[in-house]
Amino acid sequence: MEGRPRALFLGMQGSFSLPSLHALLESGIEVCAVVLPGDQGLSSNQMPIYRREPAHPARSTLPVLNSSLDSSIVQLAWQRKIPLWQVHRLSDPVTVSTLTAYQPDVISVACFSQRIPRAILEIAPLGCLNVHPSLLPANRGPLPLFWTFRLGCKQTGVTIHYMDEGMDSGDMVAQQAIPVTDGMSYAQLELESARIGGNLLCRAIWKLYEGSAISLPQDENKSSYYGFPDDEDFVVPVAEWDAAHVYNFICGVAEWSGPVTLNVGNEHITVQKAISRFLGDER
């Protein structure tokens, strides 16, 4: 097939979305528009989707290394003159019509806080691909990296899968494992997942466009799902975990979300940072 694929990109301003958008642009894929989630609790007389424009026009079109222009997908879209939309109601006919008009070959998603309805999923003939930071079908849900640390996993990964109306349940197109090393922070694991995920996403889109992609269904017998953590999920039962598990959980989530609590006998100890652990025999 001649030409290059057109992708509609859905993401957020956090650090996970940016590497995927960068990768798409660097791989020669045409990003026809970028879509951000907005407030879903709007009154009926407010627009379901609106175009976001930069407050001040850029003075130069020359690339600047390490510029703050690349610090979020908003700034990157403005720098590259990609249409940027904020959507409040994805299923609204105005939203569907606005995004359909871009005629994307594929929709790509890297962290998006709204459920994507069928009307949007069906816009692109090649489907909608999501970057999910776990080795699906394990660890489905909105915050898989938290549960990677909570469960004491020594390995996680990134999966590129088709989106359907389920929760991270669509067929898989690409997958790569990532080791979780001792002392790794949430930010480090997120960045590594995002970097690998962006590269996998680009390769998957090009294969889909060229007709050479192979997809595999997920094994529901091996699936697991975890929702948003509650307060109890930040409490560590020290007597039940080995030292490495306790240490890596603190390193992984304390700076990301705030202190964790260690239950040691009848004592409750608040911990904000772990510096080291004793290396000895572990269960």
N, C-alpha and C positions, 0 to 999 in steps of 0.2 A: 504494500500500500504506500502510495506516495504522500508527501506532505508530513505533517507532524500532528500528534494528538492535541486536542483542545480539552483542557481540564478546568472544571469549576472547583474552587478550593474552599472548604469550610474549616475554619479553625478559630482559635482564641488568642488573646494577647499573652498568654503564659509562655513559658520557655519550651513547651513540647511542640507547639505548632510551627514555630519559626524554621527549624531545620528542614522540615518537609517542604515548606514553601520555597526555601532557598534551593533545595535539591531539584524540585520541579523546574525552576527557572534555569538552573545550570545545566540540566540534562536536555534542554531544547524543547521541552513540552510547553505549549502555549497556555498560560494561565489566563483565561478569558475574564474571570472575575474572582474576587475574594469576598467571602461572606462571614460575618461575625454574628454571634448570638446577641440578642438584646433582651430587654425586659418583657417577659410573657404576660405580665399582669397589667396590660394597658387597657384603657377604655375603648369601646368600639369605634369612636370617632378619630382615633389616632392611626396613623399609617402603619400597616403591618410590616413594611420594609421601606428603608430610605437610604439614599446615597450619601455617603460620608465624603466630604471634600477636605483637603488640607486647609488649615487656617491661614497659612501663608504659602504662596507659591515658591517652589525651590528656585534658588538663584542660579544654580548650575546643574547641568545634567551629567557632569563628570562623576564617575564613581569615587568615593572616598573610603579608603581602607579604615576599618575599625570605627566607622562613623556611627553616631547614635541613630542615623536614619535606618540602620539595619537592626535596631534593638527590638522591634516588634513587627508582627505581620502588617500592622496598620502603616507604619512608616515605610516598610519595604514595598507595600502595594503603591503607596503614593510616589515613592522614588521611581518605581518602574512604570508608573502611569497605568496601573491596573485598576479597573473600576472596583470600588470598595463599597459593600452594602452591609447595613446592620438590619437584622431581621428579628421581628418580635413575634410574628405568627407565621410559621413555616407552611402550614396547610392552607393559608388564605389564598384565594384565587389570584389576587394581585401579586403575591409573592411567587406563586408557581409560574404565572405568566412572565414576570420580570426575569426570573432565572432561566426559563425555557428559551427566551429570546436570544440567549448567548449561544445556543446550539452546541453545548459541550459534547464531546465524545465520551467523557468519563467524569464522574464526580469523585473527588478525593477528600477524605476527612482525616484530620489529625487533631483530636481533642475538640469536641463540640458539646456544649452543655444541654442542647435540646434534642429530643427524640426526633428523628427524621422520618416524616410520613411517606407513605407509598407514592403520593403524588410527586414528591421531589425525587425519590429513588428511581422513578421511571423516566425522568427527564433525559438521561444519557443512555444511548444505545449500548455502550460497553459496561454499564452498571455503575455502582457506587462502591469504592474501595475505602476501607478504614485501616488506620494504623493503630494497632492495639498492643500495648506493652506487656504482653505475657505470651507464654507458649500455649495458645488455645488448643483444645477446648478448656484447659485449666485456667482458673482465675479470670473468669468473665466479670464484668462489672465496671463501675465508674472510676475506681482508684486501685487498680491492680498492683501498683508499686508499693503502696502501703502494706497490702496483704503479703507481698513478697517478703518484706521484713518481718511482719507479724508471724508468719508461718515458719520463719527461719529457713527459707529456701536458699540453697547454695547456687542455684541457677534459675534464671528467668529467660526472657527473650522477647522478640517482637514478631507479631503475625500481621500479615496483610490479608484481609478477608473481605468478601463481598458483604455489604450491609443488606439486611432484610429487616422485617419489622420486629424481629426478636432482639434479644440483648447479646450482641457479639456472637451470634450463632450461625452466620453465613459461611459458605464454602471458603476454604483457605487457598490463597494464591501463592504466598511466599511466607517463609518463616526462618528465623535465625536465633540461636541460643546466645545468651549473654551470661557470663559468670558473675556471681555476686560475691565480691571479695570482702575479707574482713575489714571492718571500719569504713565501708563505703557509705557515703551520705546519700540521702534521697536525691539531692540535686545532681550528684555525679551519675547515679543510675538513670535518672530521668534524661539527662543530656546524652548519655551513651545510647539509651533506647531510642531517643528522638533522632540521633544521627544515623544509626543503623536503619531505623524505620523509614527515614526519608529516602535513603538509597534503595531499600527494598521496594518502596512505593514506585519510584521512577522506573525501575526495571520491570515491575509488574505491569505498569501502564503501557510501556513500549511493547511488551510481549502481547498484551491484549490488543493493542492497535495493529500489530503485525499478524495476529491470528495464531500465535504460538504458545499462548498461556495455557497452563494446565491447572485445574482447580481440584481440590479434594474436600469432600464433606467432613465435617467435624464428627468425632465419635461421641455421641451423647452419653455413653456409658462411662466416659472418662471426664465428663464436664464438671466444673464447679463454678459457683457464682458467689461473690461477696459484694455487699452494698457499701454504703458510706459507713465508716467506723463511728462508733459512739464512744462515750467516755470510758466505758469498761475496756475497750480495745486498746487503750493507752496505759492500762495497768499490767504490770509484768508479774506473773506468778513465779518468783525466783526459784522456789523449791522444785518446780516442774520443768524448768528450762536449764540447759547447760550454759556454761559461762559464755561461750561463743554466741549463742542465741541471744542472751541478754545484752551483751556488748553490741552486737550488730543491730539489734532493734533500736537501742538508744542512739547509736551513730546514725541510723537510717532515718528516724522520724523526729527526734527531739528538736533539732534545729528547724526542721520543716514545719512542725505543727505546734511546738511548745513542749514543755517538760512532760516526761512520762513518770509514772509512779511505780516504785518497786514495793511489792508486798513481801516483807521478810518477817516471817513469824507473825507477831501482832503489830509490827511496825509498818508504817507507810512512809516511804522515803521518796521525795521528789527529786528527780535528776534532770538536769538540762544538757549535760554533756558527758560523754565517756572518753577518757584519754587513753586508757590501755586496759588490758585484762591479763590475769595470771595465765601463763601457759603451763598446763599440767594435764593430768589424766582427766578425761571428760567422759561422761556417760554416753 
